[in-house]
Amino acid sequence: MTDRHDRPDDVEAWLSQHIEPLPPPPGTFELIKRRARRRKFRRLAITATSAAVLVAAAVAVPQVVNLHVLSPNPTSGVAAGHRSPATPTGGGSAQSSAATQPSTQTLTPGPPPVPPDFRPTSVTFVGTRTGWVIGQAGTPGHCATRYCTSLARTDNAGRTWSGVPAPLTGAPDGATGVGQVRFLDLDDGWAFGPELWVTHTGGQTWAPVGTHGLRVTDLETVGSRVFAVFASCTGGGQAFAAQCTSFTLYSSSAAGSDFTPVGAATTGLTDGRAGQAVSLVLTASRGYLLAPDGALYAGPVDGSAPWQRVSSLVSSCPVGLAQPGGQPSQALLGAVNARELIVACTSAGGTGTSGGGTSGGGTSGGEGQQKRILSSPNGGLSWRQMGTAPAGGIATSLAASPSESVILGTDQGIEVLPAGEIAWQPATLRGGGPAGGFGYVGMTTDEQGIALPADPSSGTVWFTFDGGQTWQASRLDGS
């Protein structure tokens, strides 16, 4: 067989022929398109993954944020000298192609601490978690301002406390200063005794309220109003509520400071004996005022009508001289609800007067006292005796829970009469009670209550969460 390469003419002829290309197999073009799309999607996925890595790297850089805190008033009694300085936060910077430097924001300091040596004289709660305590802090002459009046606040039922601004005034001293506090809600609050100050910013700013030269000896809030007792008194020093010759019940809307007398019946109350006190108790719909002569006045708390005289307590239950916080020392009034009232009628023997000391009654050093407990099921129209409380100690404060339990603070401890029972029980004070007992007790619910030692130097607020059976101290300085 002859090799075709030995015949160049044939090769040239073959190569010069017209050749028709063969068509590709069916579906070839569709296959190519699908593969091209898959390649494109893979590239997009790789790009997206790279971007995600860069974003993650950027998020990994430590971010220092501004925390929302209560901004203390720089001119308040809780002044700059009592606040924690700003503390910069640490943390290295993460390296990435997207971000190589940490944020330049700075951390705002948390709420300022409670000033040192805080001595509480009054406590108020809005609900079960948020409360305020007023008192004096620091050593006189060494405060950040010339005033040592300070406030502390808790938002977790006493587990922790922080300092907040206070009115620019001192401790009660005759006609000047404040030692008591009440808040209606998270915004509206009043500091009083004997001056009157108001805040509508949750305590961030305070303003004085004119009282026409009178002293405020008691104040309570409910609904959308505030009620206050304005008195004409001449007591000096801490005895701001002593030697009072007349009392008038005033009221104002919570949003304003337009205090006006509630009515003619509760204007200029007196029994002719200087030094007798008054007490004010408010319920959700009705309020009660116990006058110096033992008369009981009542009326609506919405400002719709003046208050009127209801009745008098038994003659053997005198109101008594004012305690340092302004409350009576012998007739201690409390309310279960708008119709059910309770009063502790105590003997004068061993009780202290408002000539010195702090919030709370006398310092009997173990003396006893007769304590008759009266109750009224009809808003004070009639009274019956429930029994007698233990004789030990001098009674200083009375509280009644919505379930009708009765809590009695004394200079030796706390006595409890559970609802529906006739036998009193001494409360358990974990860690031992404060020296001098308690000057104030109050119940916020059936189960939760608060108490203040008669001696403010203990620096504590006491809490119960089982209806008054057991109490435990919460230190304002956190120690």
C-alpha positions in Angstrom: 0.0 0.0 0.0 1.4 3.3 -1.0 1.8 5.9 1.9 -0.3 9.1 1.1 2.6 11.3 2.4 4.6 10.1 -0.6 1.9 11.8 -2.8 2.1 15.6 -2.0 -0.4 16.5 -4.7 -3.1 14.4 -3.1 -2.5 16.0 0.2 -2.7 19.4 -1.1 -5.8 18.6 -2.9 -7.4 17.2 0.3 -6.4 20.1 2.4 -7.8 22.6 -0.1 -11.2 21.0 0.0 -14.1 22.9 1.7 -14.9 21.3 5.1 -18.2 21.6 6.9 -17.8 21.6 10.7 -19.9 19.1 12.6 -22.6 20.5 14.9 -22.1 19.9 18.7 -24.2 17.3 20.5 -27.7 18.4 21.5 -27.8 20.4 24.8 -24.2 21.5 24.6 -25.0 25.2 24.7 -27.4 24.8 27.6 -24.7 22.9 29.6 -22.2 25.7 28.9 -24.6 28.3 30.2 -25.4 26.4 33.4 -21.7 26.0 34.2 -21.1 29.7 33.6 -23.9 30.6 36.0 -22.5 28.2 38.7 -19.1 29.8 38.3 -20.5 33.2 38.7 -22.5 32.2 41.8 -19.4 30.7 43.4 -17.5 33.9 42.9 -20.3 35.9 44.5 -20.4 33.5 47.5 -16.7 33.9 48.0 -17.1 37.7 47.9 -20.0 37.6 50.4 -18.1 35.3 52.7 -15.1 37.6 52.6 -17.3 40.6 53.4 -18.9 38.7 56.3 -15.4 37.9 57.7 -14.6 41.6 57.5 -17.8 42.6 59.3 -17.2 40.0 62.0 -13.7 41.3 62.4 -15.1 44.8 62.8 -17.7 43.7 65.4 -15.0 42.0 67.3 -13.3 45.3 68.1 -14.2 46.2 71.7 -16.9 48.9 71.7 -17.1 51.3 74.7 -20.6 52.6 75.0 -22.2 55.5 76.9 -24.4 54.0 79.7 -27.6 55.8 80.6 -27.3 56.9 84.2 -29.0 59.4 86.6 -27.2 62.6 86.0 -26.6 64.2 89.4 -27.2 67.9 89.8 -23.7 69.4 90.2 -25.1 71.9 92.8 -26.9 69.3 94.9 -26.2 68.0 98.3 -24.8 64.9 96.8 -21.9 66.8 95.2 -18.9 66.1 93.1 -16.8 65.3 96.1 -19.0 62.3 96.8 -19.1 60.8 93.3 -16.9 58.2 91.7 -14.6 59.5 89.0 -15.0 58.2 85.4 -13.3 54.9 85.0 -11.9 54.2 81.5 -12.5 50.6 80.3 -9.7 48.4 79.1 -9.5 45.9 76.3 -7.1 45.4 73.4 -7.9 46.2 69.8 -8.7 43.5 67.2 -6.8 43.6 63.9 -8.6 43.1 60.6 -8.6 44.5 57.1 -11.8 46.4 58.0 -10.9 48.0 61.4 -7.6 48.2 63.2 -8.5 50.7 65.9 -10.9 50.4 68.9 -13.7 52.9 69.3 -12.7 56.2 70.7 -15.9 56.6 72.9 -15.5 56.8 76.6 -17.6 55.1 79.3 -19.8 57.3 81.4 -19.5 56.5 85.1 -22.3 54.6 86.7 -24.6 56.1 89.3 -22.7 57.8 92.1 -22.2 56.0 95.3 -24.0 56.8 98.5 -22.1 59.6 100.3 -20.0 58.4 103.3 -21.4 58.2 106.8 -25.0 58.5 105.5 -27.5 58.8 108.3 -31.1 58.2 107.1 -34.1 59.9 108.7 -36.9 59.1 106.3 -37.8 56.6 103.6 -40.4 56.4 100.8 -41.2 53.8 98.2 -42.9 53.8 94.8 -44.1 50.2 94.3 -42.0 47.4 95.7 -38.6 48.0 94.1 -37.9 51.8 93.8 -37.4 53.9 96.9 -35.6 56.9 98.2 -34.0 57.7 101.6 -33.1 61.2 102.8 -30.7 62.0 105.6 -27.4 63.7 106.4 -24.1 62.5 105.1 -20.4 63.2 105.7 -19.0 65.1 108.6 -20.4 68.6 109.1 -17.9 71.2 107.8 -16.4 68.6 105.5 -19.2 68.2 102.9 -18.8 68.9 99.2 -21.1 71.8 99.7 -22.0 73.6 102.9 -25.0 71.3 103.2 -24.8 67.6 104.1 -28.4 66.8 103.2 -28.3 63.8 100.8 -30.5 61.3 99.1 -30.0 57.6 98.2 -32.1 55.6 95.8 -32.7 51.9 95.2 -34.3 50.2 92.2 -34.1 46.6 93.4 -35.7 46.7 96.8 -32.6 47.6 98.8 -30.1 45.2 97.3 -28.0 48.2 96.1 -28.2 51.9 96.6 -26.9 54.9 94.7 -26.5 58.6 95.5 -28.9 61.1 93.9 -29.3 64.9 94.1 -30.8 66.4 97.2 -32.3 69.8 98.1 -29.8 72.5 98.9 -30.6 72.9 102.5 -29.4 71.4 105.8 -30.8 69.2 108.5 -34.0 70.3 110.4 -33.0 73.3 112.6 -35.9 75.3 113.8 -37.5 76.8 110.8 -35.0 75.6 108.3 -33.8 72.4 106.7 -35.5 69.1 105.7 -35.5 65.6 107.2 -38.4 63.8 105.6 -39.2 62.7 102.0 -42.2 61.3 100.0 -42.4 60.4 96.3 -45.7 60.0 94.5 -44.2 58.3 91.4 -40.9 58.1 89.6 -41.0 61.9 88.8 -42.8 63.8 91.6 -41.4 64.0 95.1 -41.2 66.3 98.1 -38.7 66.9 100.8 -40.1 68.5 104.0 -39.9 69.1 107.7 -39.8 72.0 108.3 -39.1 73.5 104.8 -40.8 72.3 101.6 -39.0 71.3 98.4 -40.3 69.7 95.3 -38.9 67.7 92.3 -40.7 66.8 89.1 -37.6 65.2 87.6 -37.2 62.1 89.8 -34.9 64.0 92.1 -32.5 65.4 89.5 -33.5 69.0 90.3 -35.2 70.4 93.4 -36.9 73.8 94.0 -38.1 75.4 97.3 -41.9 75.9 97.8 -43.1 78.9 99.7 -45.0 78.1 102.9 -45.9 81.6 104.1 -43.5 81.3 107.1 -45.2 78.1 108.3 -43.5 74.8 108.9 -44.5 71.5 107.2 -44.8 68.8 109.9 -46.4 66.1 107.8 -46.9 65.3 104.1 -48.4 62.4 102.1 -49.2 61.7 98.5 -51.8 59.7 96.6 -53.4 59.6 93.2 -52.6 62.9 91.5 -52.3 65.1 94.6 -50.1 65.9 97.6 -51.4 66.8 101.1 -49.3 68.6 103.7 -49.8 70.0 107.2 -48.6 73.6 107.6 -48.1 74.6 111.2 -47.1 77.7 113.2 -44.3 76.5 115.5 -41.5 77.9 117.5 -39.5 74.8 118.4 -35.7 75.1 117.8 -33.0 72.8 116.7 -34.2 69.3 115.6 -37.5 70.0 117.4 -39.0 71.8 114.4 -42.5 70.4 115.1 -42.5 71.4 118.8 -44.4 74.3 120.4 -46.9 74.5 117.5 -50.0 76.6 118.1 -52.1 75.9 115.0 -52.2 73.4 112.1 -53.8 73.7 108.6 -54.2 71.0 106.0 -53.1 72.1 102.5 -53.3 70.3 99.2 -51.9 70.7 95.7 -51.9 68.9 92.4 -48.9 66.8 92.1 -47.8 68.6 88.9 -47.8 72.0 90.5 -47.1 73.8 93.8 -50.4 75.6 94.3 -50.9 74.6 97.9 -54.2 75.9 99.2 -56.2 75.0 102.4 -58.4 71.9 102.0 -61.3 73.5 103.8 -62.5 75.6 106.8 -62.9 72.6 109.1 -59.2 71.7 108.8 -57.8 75.3 109.0 -56.2 76.6 112.2 -56.6 73.4 114.2 -55.4 73.6 117.9 -56.3 72.4 121.3 -54.7 75.3 123.2 -51.8 73.3 124.4 -48.6 74.1 122.5 -46.6 71.0 121.5 -49.4 68.7 120.6 -48.9 67.1 117.2 -51.1 65.9 114.2 -50.9 62.9 111.9 -52.0 62.5 108.3 -53.0 59.1 106.7 -54.1 58.7 103.1 -55.8 55.8 101.4 -56.6 55.3 97.7 -59.9 57.3 98.0 -60.1 58.9 101.4 -57.8 60.7 103.8 -57.7 61.2 107.6 -56.2 63.8 109.8 -55.9 63.3 113.5 -55.9 66.8 115.2 -54.1 67.9 118.4 -57.4 67.7 120.4 -58.1 64.1 119.3 -60.7 65.0 116.7 -60.6 63.0 113.4 -61.2 64.7 110.1 -61.8 63.0 106.8 -62.4 63.7 103.1 -61.8 62.8 99.5 -58.2 62.7 98.2 -59.1 63.9 94.7 -59.6 67.5 95.7 -63.3 67.4 94.9 -64.5 68.5 98.4 -63.3 69.9 101.7 -62.6 67.6 104.6 -65.0 67.5 107.6 -64.9 66.4 111.2 -65.9 62.7 111.6 -65.5 62.0 115.3 -63.2 62.2 118.3 -61.1 59.4 119.8 -61.8 58.3 123.3 -60.7 60.9 125.9 -58.2 58.5 127.3 -56.2 58.5 124.1 -54.4 61.8 123.9 -52.4 62.6 120.8 -49.3 63.6 122.6 -46.2 65.7 121.9 -44.4 65.6 118.6 -41.6 63.2 118.0 -38.5 64.5 116.2 -39.9 63.5 112.8 -43.2 65.4 113.5 -45.5 62.5 114.3 -47.5 62.3 117.6 -45.9 60.3 120.4 -49.0 58.7 122.0 -51.8 58.3 119.4 -50.4 56.4 116.4 -52.8 56.3 113.5 -52.9 53.8 110.6 -55.3 52.8 107.9 -56.0 49.3 106.4 -58.3 50.8 103.7 -60.6 53.7 103.2 -63.0 52.5 105.9 -60.9 50.5 108.4 -58.6 52.4 110.7 -56.3 51.4 113.5 -54.8 53.5 116.3 -52.3 52.6 119.0 -53.1 54.5 122.2 -50.0 54.6 124.3 -49.2 56.0 127.7 -47.0 59.0 128.2 -44.6 57.3 130.6 -41.1 56.9 129.2 -41.8 58.5 125.8 -39.4 61.0 124.4 -40.2 64.5 123.2 -39.1 66.3 120.1 -36.4 68.2 122.1 -33.6 66.1 120.6 -32.7 62.9 119.0 -33.8 61.7 115.6 -36.8 60.2 113.9 -38.5 57.9 116.5 -39.8 58.2 120.0 -38.0 58.0 123.3 -35.0 56.1 124.5 -36.5 54.4 127.4 -33.7 51.9 128.0 -36.1 49.0 128.5 -39.0 50.8 130.2 -42.5 49.5 129.5 -45.6 51.2 128.2 -49.3 50.5 128.0 -50.3 50.1 124.3 -54.0 49.7 123.6 -54.9 49.0 120.0 -58.3 50.4 118.8 -59.9 49.8 115.4 -62.8 51.4 113.5 -64.7 49.5 110.7 -66.5 52.6 109.6 -64.0 55.4 108.9 -63.7 56.6 112.5 -67.4 56.9 113.4 -67.0 54.3 116.2 -64.1 52.5 117.8 -63.5 49.2 119.6 -60.6 47.8 121.4 -58.7 45.0 119.6 -56.5 44.3 122.6 -53.1 45.4 123.9 -49.7 45.1 122.5 -46.7 43.9 124.5 -45.7 46.3 127.2 -42.0 46.2 126.5 -40.5 49.2 124.8 -41.9 52.6 123.8 -44.0 52.7 120.7 -42.8 55.0 118.0 -44.7 54.0 114.8 -47.7 52.0 113.6 -48.4 50.4 110.2 -51.3 48.3 108.9 -51.1 46.1 105.9 -54.0 45.7 103.4 -54.5 42.2 104.9 -55.1 43.9 108.3 -51.8 42.8 109.9 -50.6 45.3 112.5 -46.9 46.3 112.7 -45.7 48.3 115.7 -42.2 49.8 115.9 -40.7 50.4 119.3 -37.4 51.4 120.8 -36.7 47.8 121.5 -37.7 46.1 118.2 -40.8 45.3 116.1 -44.0 43.7 117.3 -46.4 42.0 114.8 -50.1 41.1 115.1 -50.9 38.8 112.1 -54.2 39.2 110.4 -57.0 37.3 112.1 -54.9 36.5 115.2 -55.1 37.8 118.7 -51.5 37.0 119.9 -48.7 39.4 119.2 -45.3 38.1 118.0 -41.9 39.7 118.2 -40.4 40.0 114.8 -37.2 38.2 114.0 -34.4 40.7 113.3 -31.7 39.0 111.4 -28.2 39.8 112.7 -29.7 41.5 115.8 -31.7 44.7 115.9 -30.3 48.2 115.9 -29.5 49.9 119.2 -32.4 52.1 120.2 -34.9 50.1 118.2 -36.9 51.6 115.3 -38.4 55.0 114.7 -40.5 54.2 111.6 -42.3 51.2 110.2 -44.4 51.0 107.0 -46.0 48.3 104.8 -46.0 48.7 101.0 -47.9 45.4 100.4 -49.2 42.5 102.5 -45.8 41.0 102.4 -43.3 43.8 101.9 -42.5 46.5 104.4 -39.7 48.9 105.4 -38.4 50.3 108.7 -35.8 52.8 109.9 -33.7 52.6 113.0 -34.4 55.3 115.6 -30.6 56.0 115.5 -29.7 57.1 112.0 -26.0 56.5 112.6 -26.6 52.8 111.8 -26.8 53.7 108.1 -29.4 51.0 107.4 -32.9 50.5 106.0 -34.7 47.3 107.2 -36.9 45.2 104.9 -39.5 42.5 105.4 -40.8 40.2 102.7 -43.0 38.0 104.8 -45.6 40.3 106.3 -43.4 41.6 109.1 -42.4 38.3 110.6 -38.7 38.6 109.6 -36.6 41.7 108.9 -33.1 42.2 107.5 -31.0 45.3 107.2 -29.8 46.8 104.0 -26.7 49.0 104.4 -26.9 52.2 102.3 -23.1 52.1 101.8 -23.2 48.6 100.4 -20.9 47.1 103.0 
